[in-house]
Amino acid sequence: MHVLLIEDNALVASGICAGLQLHGYSVTRVHTAGSADSVLRSTHVDLAILDLGLPDEDGLSLLRRWRASGQDLPILVLTARDAVAHRIQGLQDGADDYLTKPFDLDELCARLQALLRRAGGRAVRELVWRNVRILPDQGQAWCAGIPVSLSRRELALLQVFCQYPRQILSNAQLEDSLYGLEMNIESNALSVHIHHLRRKLGQDIIETVRGQGYRLGTAEPGE
Amino acid sequence: MTLRLRLLLAIGISLTLLWSLVAGWLFMDMRRELQAVLDNRLQASARMVAGLIEQMPVDVLDVDTSQAQIDIATLDGLACEVSIMRGQITSKTLVRTQGGPDMSDTQPGFGTYRRNGNLWRVYVLEQGDLRIATADRMNVRDTLLQGLALSFGLPFAIALVGSLLLSWRAIGKGLQPFDRIRALLAGRDPGDLSPLPTVSAPPDLQPLVDTIHDLLQRVAGAILRERQFTDDAAHELRTPLTAIKTHLQVARLAIAQGREGGLVQDSLASAEQGAVYLQETLDQLLLLARLDSQQEPTEPQLADVTAAARQAGAELTAIGLDADTRIRLVQRTNAPLSAAIPHSLMVATLRNLLDNALRYSPSSTPVDIDLSQDGAHIRIAVQDQGPGIADDQIAKVTERFWRAQRDDFGSGLGLSIVRLIVDRHQGTLALSNRSGGGLTAEVVLPCAGPAQLNSPG
């Protein structure tokens, strides 16, 4: 999952980046509203974490602007101001969740997972596809009741497919979700990960849509 | 004592006092008049009796034919006695009212005599051989006087009580605007800072209402500033705290995932850096709070500016700024420069100025600190080669929690602390952009006086 972190304080941002990466997210960190706009224009982002105290634009105004332009990305607002009025304003202006600094890294990740679940139209933390069961926030998967060991990237890729179950995902979007703005990615890395997923969980778990990309297998008797 | 009671007492006492005086005066006057009228009646009665006797045949007065004295029944308290004089000394009483006193020894004219335990007012008329005495018993007069006093004293007393009651009501009514204002103020929530609703108050109360309005507004302003400050302070403390917490959790997670080495080390180093920022912010907030509460360090008002500048530089190096390599100290006089300010505050001032200069200018450029003396003042100029401050922002930089719009730690309190210290010590702070780029912060402080120079310490 590709997270856009908009936080102007370098020390806080580096901590969040490292923490989210350890949880399997790819993170793009920017410190101004302006660069957040340009990231959003150029890549696919699954989630945004927005700090309200930005140097070039008030975080709430950025939020309103994005929502006004139809951007429906899940957004979690971070702020060091804990006044209830601030929180209410943030939520009214289009934030999906709100966390006050200092927060717990585990809580941040749990909230991000919850946002992703809701954005994907699910209310439970478990993903079931035929005889495959996945707990994304735990990083665990079972095939026919037998635990399957997935690498961090494989799990992240599976999570992206489950996040957008009926959509055809282009290579570019999958790469963005998986790697964010990382530069030195092997050109065939994505197909290698898809190959491994098919081998471990069954050939038809991911369908190839010729010329367009991939999507989660359409037959879903498990649900 | 309530205002109402106090007013009532004042009015009541003055009313009673004045009216009692008037009443006393009236009473005395009336008594005198009454005595005069009654005396006149005594006199007139005596004359009347004398006139009647004169009309009688002469032999009536023949002492020899007349027997013992005759008693005439009369009203109680009134007496008359007719006697005939024999020579100069003796007299024979002819007629006397029944129960009347013996008035044979009284002097002519008016007099007051005690007879049989009663006081009598007596008038004696001597006409030829005839001696006529008329008398009033004094206690009858007194009863009359008492009746009179009662008949006009009672209405007076009722009127007095009535006017006091009316005053009590009127005062209560007059004080009602106070009560309304009091009720308004008492019913307010302590957090409610909205202005008072308009109260109908008489013109002489309006200044009080206006003053309360004014006070409320000023308190509201103060509370708003205080709230803003607490909010800002909380923000400043939470940011480094977040950095520390997040990095420590990253380190723990990294260890749990078996990723020893680089990531763990980096996270711990970052957490430590966060702790340094946190400590700095706390120190600055404490200093500001102390300055705000007017607590002055108990040091002498004598600081060696050069030594303070060196100490400030050393402290900045200790927290990881490259102060030792970038700061260039120039002292324009050989004599030591002593400013009239406690040493610790001089260090705080210089440290904040140098901290800003180092942080907001490229790390390859020097920061100059220029010390000179100009008469009774010491001039400290800190110059950097950074971007300076936009002209419209220069006035704002000494506001609390203002900071340059860039990714940076720092409490945003430095320059406001400098301004506060300098103001407290009759100095000035001026910020200006240099023509060649960069910012000059100039502090001018008074020199320590000779007395302070000689003082120990």
Boltz contact constraints between the chains, C-beta under 6 A:
constraints:
  - contact:
      token1: [A, 8]
      token2: [B, 407]
      max_distance: 6.0
  - contact:
      token1: [A, 9]
      token2: [B, 239]
      max_distance: 6.0
  - contact:
      token1: [A, 10]
      token2: [B, 407]
      max_distance: 6.0
  - contact:
      token1: [A, 11]
      token2: [B, 243]
      max_distance: 6.0
  - contact:
      token1: [A, 11]
      token2: [B, 270]
      max_distance: 6.0
  - contact:
      token1: [A, 11]
      token2: [B, 274]
      max_distance: 6.0
  - contact:
      token1: [A, 12]
      token2: [B, 242]
      max_distance: 6.0
  - contact:
      token1: [A, 12]
      token2: [B, 243]
      max_distance: 6.0
  - contact:
      token1: [A, 15]
      token2: [B, 243]
      max_distance: 6.0
  - contact:
      token1: [A, 15]
      token2: [B, 246]
      max_distance: 6.0
  - contact:
      token1: [A, 15]
      token2: [B, 247]
      max_distance: 6.0
  - contact:
      token1: [A, 15]
      token2: [B, 250]
      max_distance: 6.0
  - contact:
      token1: [A, 16]
      token2: [B, 246]
      max_distance: 6.0
  - contact:
      token1: [A, 18]
      token2: [B, 250]
      max_distance: 6.0
  - contact:
      token1: [A, 19]
      token2: [B, 246]
      max_distance: 6.0
  - contact:
      token1: [A, 19]
      token2: [B, 250]
      max_distance: 6.0
  - contact:
      token1: [A, 22]
      token2: [B, 253]
      max_distance: 6.0
  - contact:
      token1: [A, 31]
      token2: [B, 407]
      max_distance: 6.0
  - contact:
      token1: [A, 55]
      token2: [B, 405]
      max_distance: 6.0
  - contact:
      token1: [A, 80]
      token2: [B, 235]
      max_distance: 6.0
  - contact:
      token1: [A, 80]
      token2: [B, 238]
      max_distance: 6.0
  - contact:
      token1: [A, 80]
      token2: [B, 239]
      max_distance: 6.0
  - contact:
      token1: [A, 81]
      token2: [B, 235]
      max_distance: 6.0
  - contact:
      token1: [A, 101]
      token2: [B, 238]
      max_distance: 6.0
  - contact:
      token1: [A, 101]
      token2: [B, 242]
      max_distance: 6.0
  - contact:
      token1: [A, 102]
      token2: [B, 238]
      max_distance: 6.0
  - contact:
      token1: [A, 102]
      token2: [B, 241]
      max_distance: 6.0
  - contact:
      token1: [A, 102]
      token2: [B, 242]
      max_distance: 6.0
  - contact:
      token1: [A, 102]
      token2: [B, 245]
      max_distance: 6.0
  - contact:
      token1: [A, 105]
      token2: [B, 246]
      max_distance: 6.0
  - contact:
      token1: [A, 105]
      token2: [B, 249]
      max_distance: 6.0
